[in-house]
Amino acid sequence: MKLNILKLILWLKSGNIRELVFEPEKINLITGNPGTGKTDILHIIYYCLFDDEVKITESIINENVNWYGIQIELNNHLYTICRKSIADGKSSSDYFFSSTGEIPSFPKVNNTKNDIKSVVETEFSISKDTNIPFGGNYINANSKISLNYLLILNAIDVSIIENPNVYVAFQDKPRYKEALERIFDLCMGIETVENILARSKYKDISDRINQLNRKQDRINCEKILFQEELQSIINKLKGYGFIQENLNLDESIKAIDNLLLNLASNKIYTVKSIRSDLESELAAVQNKLRNLVNFQGEYQKYQKTKQKNFDSLLPIECLRKKDDELVKTSIFEDIFNAYEKQIFALKKITSKKSPINNQIRDEQINLENRKRELEKQLENLAVENTTFESDKEKFYFLGQVKSKFDLYKTEKSFDDYSKQIQTLKEQLSCISVNDILLKREISRVSIENYIKNYMEIISASLENYKNYIPYFDMKNKCLQFINPTKSAIEAVGSSSNHMFMQLLFSLGVHQLAFVNGSKFLAPLLIIDQPSRPYFGTKNEKKNIASSDEAKIKNAFVLLDQFIAQRHLEKGSFQMIVLEHIPKEYVDNLSNVHVVEEFLNGNALIPHSEYETKSRGLYDE
């Protein structure tokens, strides 16, 4: 990705046009006296990039400006975005836009904020699918990522340059604080839009499955309650003898239907009559069992007699085998033939397998099972039926039963979500979501390695902390130092060290985004007053000690080498630094371009544009 701010343009109320010209791929330094509008340059750039919060100073700056504008190079496209000045403390909704980078002699409204923002967001790879992965108190889940959220990593403003706890701009605003947590992985190239969409879809389906499971659980509970209520009605009806005691659930429901259709002519199944019926059936079963036992005994006797008859004829076969040795009479053959016929007939009868034994055994098993059922029913049968004191009470009870039973009959059909749940589970199994925990950890280690290299460049300025180990806190988005002799994180003193830590943090973050090929973090860094710890905030400069001067120069050497390294890596990066330092501090740095010095009446709004006697300059 590439983003270079080429020009900042102010259409002044005097009719003049004020331009600041920046060089791409350079450190663009604007330096000079306090109170000359340098900090407002940062606010104007963000104002033109759709920030609605009023931060531009009204006195001297906004009161002398009709329109603000920037000309930018964005992914090799040239754009001009202009916005009308703030009126009555409110940001303007009037915009001018040129898709060719044209700078008008005076802007006229020709477009809307949303349309221009849509063009720029497309260059930042923001689409309808680029959504916030999870919600918060100020940002809704699945809402579109705003361009303004992505720009919070492109500035080091005065509110954080000396702050040891905050490393990202605009974190005093709850919405931007929530945004940082939600867009950081995307800006760093740790996360991808495709994976966010997959994770979002996975979560939606998982939530739907959980929702249906809860519904199914409630339905299952309702089914149980339904069965319990229905069984309670059946038990009461059996207790009063309206339906037979030995009926199962389905039979009982049919019996209740018949009962309610014929209330006047229903037979009352008293316990006494039911017991009598069961005892009669049990006696009949026992009698059948006895008859089967008797029959089985007689049949066994018959089998034994048949075997004896067969055995008595066996000598005939023996004599036939010794036929040559016998002295035969005239009737010998007739007698032997008659006996042989009887033997053949007996063999034929005994050779046939009779199914009687199997039939008797099966019948005995069936009767024994029925006997046990009847005995159990008799055992569970109440001693006596519950009775009503009057027919009025009886029919009132039956009326209640009819009302409840009609209700249960209409509610008997329950929704079943099991198939729907199974379908969703199959869809879930087809979604691939990459676990970014490992990539996040690798990225953390990578940032720390980049920062170690940067620390070597400024080691002389870090003094006591030059050998400390950098720890990049992914959760809190901050940089800390580990004391190597104690293996513990140590609080860092001195606003000078905090300034260097801010630079190390931002450079490390931007280097990681570049290495990971992020399409969402612009290679741009605007730094407001990195020398603040040395110059302070008043109009008068501090007496800068030689050691402090060396630290300021060292900070610019770090920035210069960062740009040089990015050039070697065939990448793009631009910095805009708003400073108080003499330009001689950076004379020997090849990647620094001094845009202007705000000295001797030169300022963002030159003194010639207003009367200095009637109002004083504001303090930064």
C-alpha positions, 0 to 999 in steps of 0.5 A: 500500500502507498499513501503520500501527502503531497500538499496541504492547501488553505483557501484563506479569507483574504483570497490568498492560497496557502500551500505546504508541499511535501515530498513522497517517501521522505521525512517532511520536517516543519519546524519553527517557533511555538504558536505558529500552527504546526500541531494544526497541520495534523488536525487539518489532515485528519479533518480532510480525511473525514474526522468530525471532531473539532480539533483545529484551533479557531483563533488565528487558524480557522477564523482565517480559512474558508476551505482546507484541502489535501492532495494525496497519492494513494496507491498510484492514484492522485486525489484532492480532498477539500472540506469547508472550514468549521463554523460555529464550532461544528465540522462542515459537511461540504466537500470538494473532490477531484479524482485526478488531483486537480487543485481548484482556484476556489473549491465548490461543493461537488460531492458528499462525504459518503461518496468520497469516503467510499472511494478512499476506503476502496483504496484501503481495501475496505468493503462491505465485508470488512467488518468489526469482528466483535462488538463492544459498548460503543461499536457494534459487532459486524458493523463496517470498519471505518477509515478513521479507525485505521488512521489511529496508528498513523499519528503520534500526537502531543497527548502521547509523546511523553505518555508512558502508558498510551502508545496509540493516538486518540485512546482518550476516546472510548470508541477509538479505544474499542476500535484499536482492539478490533482492527489491530490484527487486521492492520498488522496482517495477522488477520485477514478479511476472509478469516474474519468472515469465516469466523463470523459465519462460524460464530453465527451458525454456532450461536444458531445451533446453541439457540436451537439446542436450547429450544429443543431442550425446552421442548423435551422438558415440555414433552416430559411434563406433557407425558406426566400430566397425561399419565396423571389423568390416566391414573385418576381415570383408572383409580375411579374405574373409568378405564381398565387398569391393565391398559398401556398408554396408547390403549388408555388414550383410545379408552379415554376417547371412547369414554368422553364420547359416551359419558352417559353409558360408560361402564365403570371398571371397578377394582373388584370387577377388574380383579375378578377378570384378572383372577379368572384369566389367571385361573384359565392360564393355570388350567391350560398349563396343567392340561399341557403337563398332563398331555405331555405325560401321556404323549411320553407314555405313548412314545415308550409303548410304540418303542416297545412294540418295535423292539418286540419285532426285532427278532424277525429281522435277526431270523431273516439274516439267517434265512439259509440255516432255517427249516421252513414250513409251508406258511413260513414266508406268509408269517415272515412277510406279515411281520416285516410289513409291521416292522416297516410300518413301525419304522416309517412312523418312528422315523417321522419327527413330530412337532408336538414337543416344540409346540408344547414347549412354545405354548408353555413359554407363552402361558408362563409369560402371561401368568407372570403378567397377570400376577404382576397386575393383580399385585399392583391393583389397588385395594379398592376404587376411589369413589365420588360422593355424588354424580355432580362431583363425578361429572364435574371431574369428567368435565375437567378431564375432557377440557385437559384431554382436549388441550393435550390432544391439540398440543400433542405435536411438538416441534423437532429441531434435530434435523435442522441442528444436524444440517447446521452442524454439517454447514459448520464442518465445512467452514475453515477458520484459521487459528491466528494465535500462533501468527500473533505470537510470531508477530509479537516476536518479530516486532521485538526483533525490529525494536531491538535493531532500532534500539542499537541505533539509539543505544547512546540515547537510551543510556541505562536502558540500552541493554534492556529487552523489549517486550511488546504487549499485544493485549495492551498495545504498548511497549515495555522493557525487561531488565535482563539482570532480573528477568522482570518488567521495569518501569521506565523513567524520564519523558525522554525515554518515553519519547524514544519508546513511542518511536520504537513502538510505532516503527515496529508496528509499521515494519510488521505491517509492511513485512506481513503485506497489510493492506489496511495500514497506510505507510504514513506516520505524522509525529507531533513534537518528538523533541517536546521533552527537551523544548517543553510547551512554552513559547521560550525554548529551554537551554538545550544541553549538548546531551539533549541535542545529541538525543534529538539528533539521534531520534532523527537518525533513527527515523532517517535509517527507517526510511532508508531501510524501507527504500532498500526493501522496495517499500513506501513510507512517508513521515511528517514531523512537526518540530521546534528544532533548528533545521541544522540538526538534520542537515546531514540526513539524506531522507529529511526534507525541510518543508518550511521553517515557521520563523520571523512571521512565517507560520501556517497562517502568515502574520501578514494575514492578520493583525497581531496587535489585536490578538495574541498567538495561541500556545501549543 
